[in-house]
Amino acid sequence: MIKVIHGDSKEILKTLNFTDKTIIVTDPPFNISYGYKTYKDKMPEQDYWKMLKDMFQNRKCVVIHYSEQLHRLSIELITAPTKTVSWVYNSNTAKQHREIAFYNIQPDFKQVGQAYKNPTDKRIAKRIEEGKTAKLYDWWNINQVKNVSKEKTEHPCQMPLEVMCNIIGILPKDAEIIEPFGGSGTTAEAIKIMNEKQNASRTGIIIEIDSLYVEIIKNRIKYIGF
């Protein structure tokens, strides 16, 4: 089941029940004055880091951010990630990659396969003949969502579905996933897709402050229950 909640995640998270299966998965706003409709993406820096610290500290979480900010977040949380992944993309922006940090959880890369990089190797060729695939690598070359992308919605800063499917796919199959910044609903759609693909039973709570983006999420996943 995927539940969508319209409201401020800072308040809603206080009302939720966290268990050993709960994992926060999020691409948070970056506090750079991005043009969202409702959320004001320019908090005082101290308040911004306090918000993220309050959300993530002593919890299992997966955070997508620029590497410099993840270093800062790790300092705030007083813990290092158990695993990181580099997500790289070809763009006309100064930043060409983001990091995906897994805190207090060890992802299982064997749960998501991909093509071998050296298919001409005799041993690898034999594995391919047997229908095997390589486990997911920790370097993901995936384009950003652009205005011409088929998956593009009205949301101005949309996460690629392939990135989020990879993330969800390497998490426990019975995880209770919370997304504090629902955005365009990519996390919700990835949960739905990977549950079907992996015969998994992950649940999702998607929190979004903007009513327009809530409607985008609803239309995107066609969930049951609200």
ZAPA-247851 format. One record per residue (C-alpha): residue number from 1; residue in three letters; y, z, x. Coordinates in steps of 0.05 Angstrom, whole numbers. Example, Ala and Ser with C-alpha at 12.3 -4.5 7.8 and 13.67 -1.06 7.14 Angstrom:
REM ZAPA-247851
REC seq type     py     pz     px
REC   1  ALA    -90    156    246
REC   2  SER    -21    143    273
END
This chain:
REM ZAPA-247851
REC seq type     py     pz     px
REC   1  MET      0      0      0
REC   2  ILE     70    -16     23
REC   3  LYS    127     25     -7
REC   4  VAL    199      4      0
REC   5  ILE    254     57     -5
REC   6  HIS    327     41    -13
REC   7  GLY    369     92     24
REC   8  ASP    392    123     89
REC   9  SER    333    134    136
REC  10  LYS    367    194    169
REC  11  GLU    360    231    103
REC  12  ILE    296    200     77
REC  13  LEU    255    215    139
REC  14  LYS    268    289    127
REC  15  THR    230    284     61
REC  16  LEU    168    247     86
REC  17  ASN    102    278    106
REC  18  PHE     82    261    177
REC  19  THR      8    265    196
REC  20  ASP    -32    249    258
REC  21  LYS    -37    177    232
REC  22  THR     38    168    224
REC  23  ILE     72    118    271
REC  24  ILE    145     98    268
REC  25  VAL    152     24    284
REC  26  THR    222     -2    289
REC  27  ASP    272    -51    318
REC  28  PRO    333     -5    310
REC  29  PRO    405    -29    306
REC  30  PHE    433    -33    376
REC  31  ASN    501     -2    363
REC  32  ILE    539    -64    385
REC  33  SER    581    -78    322
REC  34  TYR    532   -128    294
REC  35  GLY    552   -158    227
REC  36  TYR    507   -123    177
REC  37  LYS    531   -121    105
REC  38  THR    527    -46     93
REC  39  TYR    507    -10    157
REC  40  LYS    565      0    206
REC  41  ASP    534    -16    274
REC  42  LYS    584     22    316
REC  43  MET    572     96    320
REC  44  PRO    600    141    375
REC  45  GLU    550    134    431
REC  46  GLN    531    207    430
REC  47  ASP    517    203    355
REC  48  TYR    475    140    363
REC  49  TRP    428    171    414
REC  50  LYS    424    235    373
REC  51  MET    403    194    313
REC  52  LEU    347    159    352
REC  53  LYS    325    225    385
REC  54  ASP    320    260    318
REC  55  MET    278    203    290
REC  56  PHE    230    194    349
REC  57  GLN    223    259    388
REC  58  ASN    152    289    387
REC  59  ARG    128    232    343
REC  60  LYS     85    171    353
REC  61  CYS    131    112    354
REC  62  VAL    139     40    376
REC  63  VAL    211     21    393
REC  64  ILE    239    -48    408
REC  65  HIS    302    -48    449
REC  66  TYR    333    -75    513
REC  67  SER    302    -45    575
REC  68  GLU    364     -7    596
REC  69  GLN    369     27    529
REC  70  LEU    296     45    529
REC  71  HIS    306     80    596
REC  72  ARG    362    119    563
REC  73  LEU    319    134    502
REC  74  SER    263    160    546
REC  75  ILE    311    208    579
REC  76  GLU    334    232    511
REC  77  LEU    262    241    488
REC  78  ILE    242    274    554
REC  79  THR    180    231    557
REC  80  ALA    160    163    584
REC  81  PRO    124    109    543
REC  82  THR     49    107    548
REC  83  LYS     54     31    548
REC  84  THR    107    -23    549
REC  85  VAL    107    -97    532
REC  86  SER    157   -150    553
REC  87  TRP    179   -197    497
REC  88  VAL    214   -257    528
REC  89  TYR    249   -315    495
REC  90  ASN    290   -376    513
REC  91  SER    360   -370    485
REC  92  ASN    433   -383    502
REC  93  THR    448   -308    505
REC  94  ALA    457   -265    566
REC  95  LYS    395   -225    547
REC  96  GLN    329   -264    553
REC  97  HIS    280   -209    537
REC  98  ARG    269   -143    502
REC  99  GLU    220    -87    517
REC 100  ILE    171    -56    467
REC 101  ALA    156     16    484
REC 102  PHE     97     56    456
REC 103  TYR    111    131    456
REC 104  ASN     56    182    447
REC 105  ILE      5    129    428
REC 106  GLN    -41     82    466
REC 107  PRO    -46     13    434
REC 108  ASP   -112    -24    435
REC 109  PHE    -99    -95    460
REC 110  LYS   -171   -115    447
REC 111  GLN   -156   -115    372
REC 112  VAL   -113   -178    379
REC 113  GLY   -140   -237    417
REC 114  GLN   -106   -296    449
REC 115  ALA   -127   -358    488
REC 116  TYR   -149   -349    560
REC 117  LYS    -99   -371    612
REC 118  ASN   -151   -400    659
REC 119  PRO   -199   -439    613
REC 120  THR   -226   -482    670
REC 121  ASP   -256   -423    705
REC 122  LYS   -332   -427    696
REC 123  ARG   -339   -355    673
REC 124  ILE   -281   -362    624
REC 125  ALA   -308   -429    599
REC 126  LYS   -373   -395    582
REC 127  ARG   -337   -341    544
REC 128  ILE   -298   -393    505
REC 129  GLU   -364   -428    487
REC 130  GLU   -388   -361    461
REC 131  GLY   -327   -357    415
REC 132  LYS   -293   -302    454
REC 133  THR   -218   -294    466
REC 134  ALA   -177   -256    517
REC 135  LYS   -148   -190    496
REC 136  LEU    -73   -192    482
REC 137  TYR    -31   -193    545
REC 138  ASP     30   -149    555
REC 139  TRP     78   -208    564
REC 140  TRP     96   -243    499
REC 141  ASN    134   -309    503
REC 142  ILE    157   -316    431
REC 143  ASN    221   -350    407
REC 144  GLN    273   -312    368
REC 145  VAL    283   -327    295
REC 146  LYS    336   -381    291
REC 147  ASN    375   -411    233
REC 148  VAL    326   -470    232
REC 149  SER    264   -426    234
REC 150  LYS    218   -431    173
REC 151  GLU    214   -356    167
REC 152  LYS    290   -346    168
REC 153  THR    320   -303    113
REC 154  GLU    392   -282     97
REC 155  HIS    385   -224    145
REC 156  PRO    428   -237    208
REC 157  CYS    382   -205    259
REC 158  GLN    310   -220    241
REC 159  MET    249   -200    281
REC 160  PRO    198   -256    294
REC 161  LEU    136   -246    251
REC 162  GLU     90   -261    310
REC 163  VAL    120   -204    351
REC 164  MET    111   -154    295
REC 165  CYS     40   -179    279
REC 166  ASN     22   -167    351
REC 167  ILE     50    -96    348
REC 168  ILE     17    -78    283
REC 169  GLY    -49   -110    304
REC 170  ILE    -57    -66    366
REC 171  LEU    -44     -1    327
REC 172  PRO   -100     39    293
REC 173  LYS   -127      4    232
REC 174  ASP   -115     66    189
REC 175  ALA    -44     79    214
REC 176  GLU     10    104    167
REC 177  ILE     70     62    189
REC 178  ILE    142     81    176
REC 179  GLU    199     31    189
REC 180  PRO    267     67    185
REC 181  PHE    307      2    190
REC 182  GLY    271    -46    143
REC 183  GLY    318   -105    153
REC 184  SER    287   -170    130
REC 185  GLY    218   -139    119
REC 186  THR    182   -167    180
REC 187  THR    145   -102    192
REC 188  ALA    123   -100    119
REC 189  GLU     97   -171    121
REC 190  ALA     61   -159    187
REC 191  ILE     25    -99    158
REC 192  LYS      2   -141     99
REC 193  ILE    -21   -199    144
REC 194  MET    -57   -157    196
REC 195  ASN    -92   -114    144
REC 196  GLU   -121   -177    114
REC 197  LYS   -138   -208    181
REC 198  GLN   -169   -145    211
REC 199  ASN   -199   -115    147
REC 200  ALA   -154    -55    160
REC 201  SER   -123     -2    114
REC 202  ARG    -55     10    145
REC 203  THR     -1     35     97
REC 204  GLY     73     25    103
REC 205  ILE    138     59     83
REC 206  ILE    197     13     93
REC 207  ILE    267     44     90
REC 208  GLU    329      1     83
REC 209  ILE    400     21     69
REC 210  ASP    425    -46     42
REC 211  SER    406    -66    -29
REC 212  LEU    409   -141    -12
REC 213  TYR    360   -132     45
REC 214  VAL    315    -90      0
REC 215  GLU    310   -150    -47
REC 216  ILE    294   -195     12
REC 217  ILE    237   -148     32
REC 218  LYS    211   -147    -40
REC 219  ASN    211   -222    -46
REC 220  ARG    180   -230     22
REC 221  ILE    118   -187     12
REC 222  LYS    111   -187    -64
REC 223  TYR     87   -116    -60
REC 224  ILE     60    -74   -118
REC 225  GLY     95     -9   -131
REC 226  PHE    165     15   -116
END
